[in-house]
Amino acid sequence: GKIHVVNNLFTSTGNDYCTNSGNLSSLLVENNVYKGVKNPLMEDADGNMLARGNVFTSTTGNQSANGTGFTPPYSLIPDATTNLEATIRSQAGPQ
Protein backbone atom coordinates (compact mmCIF):
# COMPACT_ATOMS: atom_id res chain seq x y z
CA GLY A 1 0.00 0.00 0.00
CA LYS A 2 0.89 3.66 -0.26
CA ILE A 3 0.67 5.39 3.10
CA HIS A 4 1.09 9.09 3.91
CA VAL A 5 1.98 9.59 7.58
CA VAL A 6 1.77 13.32 8.23
CA ASN A 7 1.51 15.63 11.27
CA ASN A 8 1.29 12.98 14.00
CA LEU A 9 2.62 12.80 17.54
CA PHE A 10 4.25 9.52 18.63
CA THR A 11 4.95 9.13 22.38
CA SER A 12 4.69 5.40 23.09
CA THR A 13 7.70 5.02 25.39
CA GLY A 14 7.36 1.23 25.74
CA ASN A 15 7.46 0.59 22.00
CA ASP A 16 9.85 -1.52 19.90
CA TYR A 17 9.37 0.72 16.84
CA CYS A 18 6.98 3.41 15.61
CA THR A 19 6.67 3.83 11.86
CA ASN A 20 7.51 0.79 9.74
CA SER A 21 7.47 0.22 6.01
CA GLY A 22 6.64 -3.45 5.83
CA ASN A 23 5.94 -5.92 3.06
CA LEU A 24 5.93 -4.04 -0.28
CA SER A 25 4.59 -0.84 1.31
CA SER A 26 5.56 2.65 0.26
CA LEU A 27 5.49 5.34 2.96
CA LEU A 28 5.86 9.10 2.86
CA VAL A 29 6.53 10.24 6.44
CA GLU A 30 6.36 14.03 6.85
CA ASN A 31 6.37 16.56 9.66
CA ASN A 32 5.70 14.18 12.55
CA VAL A 33 6.93 14.50 16.13
CA TYR A 34 8.57 11.45 17.73
CA LYS A 35 9.15 11.88 21.44
CA GLY A 36 10.76 9.34 23.78
CA VAL A 37 10.38 6.38 21.42
CA LYS A 38 12.68 3.59 20.22
CA ASN A 39 13.39 3.16 16.51
CA PRO A 40 11.11 5.91 15.22
CA LEU A 41 11.60 4.85 11.60
CA MET A 42 12.09 1.25 10.44
CA GLU A 43 12.35 0.34 6.79
CA ASP A 44 12.00 -3.38 6.06
CA ALA A 45 14.11 -4.89 3.29
CA ASP A 46 11.03 -5.16 1.07
CA GLY A 47 9.51 -1.83 2.15
CA ASN A 48 10.11 1.72 0.95
CA MET A 49 10.07 4.85 3.11
CA LEU A 50 10.91 8.50 2.52
CA ALA A 51 11.02 10.63 5.68
CA ARG A 52 11.36 14.40 5.76
CA GLY A 53 10.66 17.26 8.13
CA ASN A 54 10.20 15.07 11.23
CA VAL A 55 11.28 16.02 14.76
CA PHE A 56 12.98 13.51 17.08
CA THR A 57 13.22 14.27 20.81
CA SER A 58 14.75 11.82 23.29
CA THR A 59 14.53 8.99 20.76
CA THR A 60 16.90 6.10 20.17
CA GLY A 61 17.52 4.09 17.03
CA ASN A 62 16.89 4.89 13.40
CA GLN A 63 15.81 8.45 12.61
CA SER A 64 16.21 8.50 8.84
CA ALA A 65 14.69 6.84 5.80
CA ASN A 66 15.89 7.77 2.35
CA GLY A 67 13.76 5.62 0.08
CA THR A 68 11.71 7.06 -2.74
CA GLY A 69 8.35 7.10 -0.93
CA PHE A 70 5.62 8.12 -3.36
CA THR A 71 3.89 11.24 -4.63
CA PRO A 72 0.35 11.52 -3.24
CA PRO A 73 -2.41 11.99 -5.82
CA TYR A 74 -3.67 15.01 -3.85
CA SER A 75 -2.33 18.38 -2.78
CA LEU A 76 -1.40 18.81 0.88
CA ILE A 77 0.87 21.24 2.69
CA PRO A 78 1.88 19.65 6.03
CA ASP A 79 1.63 21.81 9.13
CA ALA A 80 4.96 23.03 10.48
CA THR A 81 6.40 21.01 13.37
CA THR A 82 6.87 24.13 15.53
CA ASN A 83 4.32 23.76 18.35
CA LEU A 84 2.81 20.68 16.64
CA GLU A 85 2.96 18.60 19.83
CA ALA A 86 1.10 21.28 21.82
CA THR A 87 -1.50 21.68 19.06
CA ILE A 88 -2.17 17.94 18.87
CA ARG A 89 -2.37 17.57 22.66
CA SER A 90 -4.83 20.47 22.93
CA GLN A 91 -7.09 19.32 20.08
CA ALA A 92 -7.00 15.49 20.19
CA GLY A 93 -9.15 13.24 22.34
CA PRO A 94 -12.28 14.06 24.30
CA GLN A 95 -12.93 17.79 24.62
N, C-alpha and C positions, 0 to 999 in steps of 0.2 A: 504494500500500500504506500501511498504518498501522504505524509503526515506533516502538518505545519504546527509546530509547537512555538507559540508566541505569547509574550507578556504574562508569564506564569511565575508563581513564587513556590519554590521547593524548599521545605524545611524539615524533612523526615530524618531526624538525626540517627535513627536506628537502622537506616537502609543499607543495602549492599551496593545499589546503584540507583540512579534517578532516571535519566533519559537514555534509552537503548534503541539502536537501530538493529532490529533482529532480522530474521529470515526474509531476504529479498525486499526489505522495506527501504524507503527513501525518505529521510527526514530533513526538514529545514527548521533549525532551532534558533530562534531570534529573540533578543531582548528579554531574556528570562533572568530571574534572580535565584541563585542557588546559595543557600545559607546553611552551614553546618552539616553538609551531607558528604557521603563517601562517593567517589566515582561519579561525579555529576553527568559526564557524557561517556557512553560506552558504545563503540561501533563494532558490531559483530563482523566476522570475516566475510559474511555474505550479505551484510547490510551496507547502507550508504547514508552518511550524515554530513551536513554542512552546518556549522555553528558560527554565529556571528552576533556581536553586540551583547553578549550575556555577561552577567556580573557574578563573580564567585567570591564568597566571604566565608572564611573559616572552613573551607572544603579541603578534602584530600583526594588524591587520585587524578584521573584524566579530566582536563579542563579544555581540551581542544578536539575538534573534528573537522577535517579538511577535505571531506568528500565533495561530491558535486551537488548533493541535495537535489532540488528540483525547483522549477519556476511555477508558482501557483497560477492557476487559470483565472485569478481575480486580482484586483488591486487592493493593497493594504499597506498602510504606513504604520509600523509598530510604534507603540508609545515608547517614549524615552525611558531608560531605566532609572533615571534620577527620581527619587521618591516613589518608585514603583511598589516597593514593599509596603510602604505606609498606605498607599492608595488601595492596594489589594486588601490589606488587613482591615481598612475602614469600610470597604464596600462589599466584601464577600461574607457569606454566611447569613444567619438570621439577623434581621435588623429590627 
